[in-house]
Amino acid sequence: MTEQKENTKKTYRYTKQLIRLAIENGYTNQEIAVKAGLSPKSIAVVSRWRNGKALATVRQMQFFINEFEHLLKRKMEHLFYKLEKFEKDGNTLNKINYFKVSGEIILKHPIRKEVQLNNGNKKNVPFYRIVIIKSSNECFYILHQENEYDFSLMSDNQELCTIHVNLSHPSENSAWLTTAIEKETKCEQVIDIIDNLSMNSLPTNPRSSIIKSDLMTLPFILRENMLKLGHIPESIEVLE
């Protein structure tokens, strides 16, 4: 089978993202239908592509792949950072390492806690976050992140200093330090990890209701997002 024939059947995984890029760049649903080789009246098909309810073929997306795939790749690249420990003069210090993951974010779920403000009021603030990315090589990366940590370094006079850092910034990703990374190849493995995290991390303090709520809803939100990607986890009963 020739490559051209294969493209008439092979679906384009990032149809939704590419269609939305085309719309952001001024294309209407009708124009997209024509460029995809469909009738100008096939706007319902384009709407299904745009909403992630169906995938176009590579052949149908070829014009937009040529026009916008370089922009799509930039949108699919995500920068994070983590701390790495190292020894110097018998002391354990930290340095920051940056890393990139390419793929689609399928989950970004914060876990909140209740804090007491100076005025006596209480506020729910995120302190822990789970990010799951389906990479371009079909692997799932599970990132565990925190926005509060201790950073150890040597001062100018070579004294050991430990600084307590509580990150907060309008740039969302910059306020989260990655503390652990897990890599899995199957959807069910990811679900098992998140289910275990949800149940085994529940606080025993009865006042920690907000944390319990965030943890208990985590497995549902993951499954919901998996369904949108076309995965049907074994733990979901399909009613006929």
N, C-alpha and C positions, 0 to 999 in steps of 0.2 A: 504493500500500500504506500502510495506516495505521501510526502509531507503535506501537500495541499489537501488530499483526501482525508488525512488524519485530522487536520484542522477543522474540517466540516463537522466532525463528530466530537472532538475533544472540547470539553467545557473550559471556560476561562475562570479560574478560581476567584479572582478579584474583580468580578463583573460589577458588583455594587459600588466599590470604591472608584473604579474607573469611570462609570457612568456619572457619578456625583462630581468627579473632576471635570468631566465634559460640560455638565450643567453649570458649574462654577465659572467655566470659561465661555459661557454664552450660548451653548447649544440647547435647543428646545427638544422635548420628547419626540416631536415629529421629525426634526432634523436628524436626531440620533437613529431613529427607525430607518430612515433613508440610507444613512451612512452604513448601517448594519445590513443593508440589502433587503429590508422589509418594506412593506407598503407604508406610505405616509400615515395611514389610518391605524397602524399597529402600535399606537401609543400605550395601550394597555400592557403589551409585552414589555415595553421599555419601563413602565411603572413597576412591573414585577422585578425587573433587573435592578432598578434603583432602590427598591425596598428590601432586596436580598431574598426575595421569594422564589427566584429562579436564576439560573446561570446561563449566560449566552455562550456560544461557541467561540473558539479562537478566531475562526473566519469572520464571524459577525463583529467581533471586537477589533479586528486587525487595524482599521483606520485609527481608532482611538488608542490602540497600543502604540502605534507609530507616533501619534501626537503627544500623548500624555504619560506613557509608562515611566519616563524618566522622572516626572514629577511624583508619580505614585510611589516609586521606589524611595524617594526622599521622605514621603509621609510614613512609609513603613519602617523607617529606621529610628530606633529609640535609644537614647543615651542614658546611662545610669552610672552610679559610682558606688564603690564599696571601700571599706577600710582593710588594709593589710597590715598585719603585725610583723615587726622585725626586731631583731636584737641588736643593741648597740651599747657597748661598755657595760654589759650585764643588765641593761634595762630593756624592758619591752616597750617599744614605741609603735606609733601608727603612721601610715602614709595612705594617701588617697589614690585609688586606681579607678580609671574610667573604662567602661566597656559598652559595647553596642550590641543590640539584638535586633535583627531584621525579621519582620513578620507582622502579624495582625494581633493587636491586643484584644483578647476575648474576655478578660476580667480585670477589673481594677477596683478592689473592694477594701475600704478602710474599716478598721475596728476602732470604735470610739470609747472614751472613758469620761466619767463625770469628774470635773474639777471645781474646786471652790475658788471663786474670784475674791478680790480684795474687798469688794463692796458687799460681800455676803451672798451674792447670787451664785448659782451653779450653771456650768456650761458644759456641753458635750463636745469634746475635741478628739480628733483622730490621733492615735499614737502608734498604730501598727497598720500595715497594709499588705495585701496580697495582690500581685500582678501576675497574670498568666498570658503568655504570648505564644501563638502558634507560628513557628518560624517557617521560612521559605523551604527548609529541608524536611518539613512535615514533623518536626519535633515540637514538644511543648516545654517551654521554660517557665518554671514557677519561681517567682522572686518574692522573698520575704523581706519586708522593709520596715524601718523604724525612723522616727524623726527626732529621737532623743538618745544620746549616747555620750560616752566619755572618750576624749581624745588625748592621748599621751604623747608628749614631745619634749625635746630638750630646748631650754631657753638659751639666749645668747651667752649667758655665763655658765652654760653646760649644766644647769640644774634641771632635774626632772619635774615637769609640770603636767598636771592632769586637769583638763578643762572639760566641764560639763556643758554640752551643746544641746540646745533645744531649737531645732530648725523650724522656720516658718518663712514662707516667701510666696509672692503672687505666682511665680513660676512653679507650678505644682510639682514637677518631677525633681526640681532642685532641692526640695525640702525633705526628700526621702532618701535615706541611706540603705542600700541593700546589704542585709546581714547574712543571707543564705540564698543559694541558687540550686534548684533541682531540675533535672532534665529527664523527661519521659517521652516515650515514643507512641504511647497509646492513650486514647481518650479515657478508658476505664481506669488506667493507672493514676491519671490526674484526679479523677473523681474520688478514688480511694484515699489519696493524700489529703484532699480538701475535707472529705467526710471525717477522717480521723482528727484533723486539726480542729474541726468544728466541735466535735464531741469531747475530745480530750483536753481542750484548752478552756472549757467553760469554768468560770470562777465560782468558788463556793460561797463567796460573800453575797448574801441576798440583796445587798444594795447595788450590786454591779449589773443591774438589769439591762442597761444600754449595751454593755459588752456581750451579754448573753444574746440579746436580740441580733446584733451584728453577726455573731458567730453562727447562730441557728439559721439565719437566712442565707448564709454563704453557700451551702450546697444547692439550694434552690436556684439562686441566681446563676451559679455555674452551669447547672443543667439547662436552664433557660437559654443561656448564651450558646451552649453546645448545640442545642436544637437549631438555633438560627444559623449555625455553620454547617448544618446538614448531618450532624452526628445524633444518633438516637441511643443514648446510654442504655445498657441492659437493665438498669434499675428503674427505668420508666416503663410503665404499663401502657401499651397502645390499645385504646378502646376502638373496637370496630363498629 
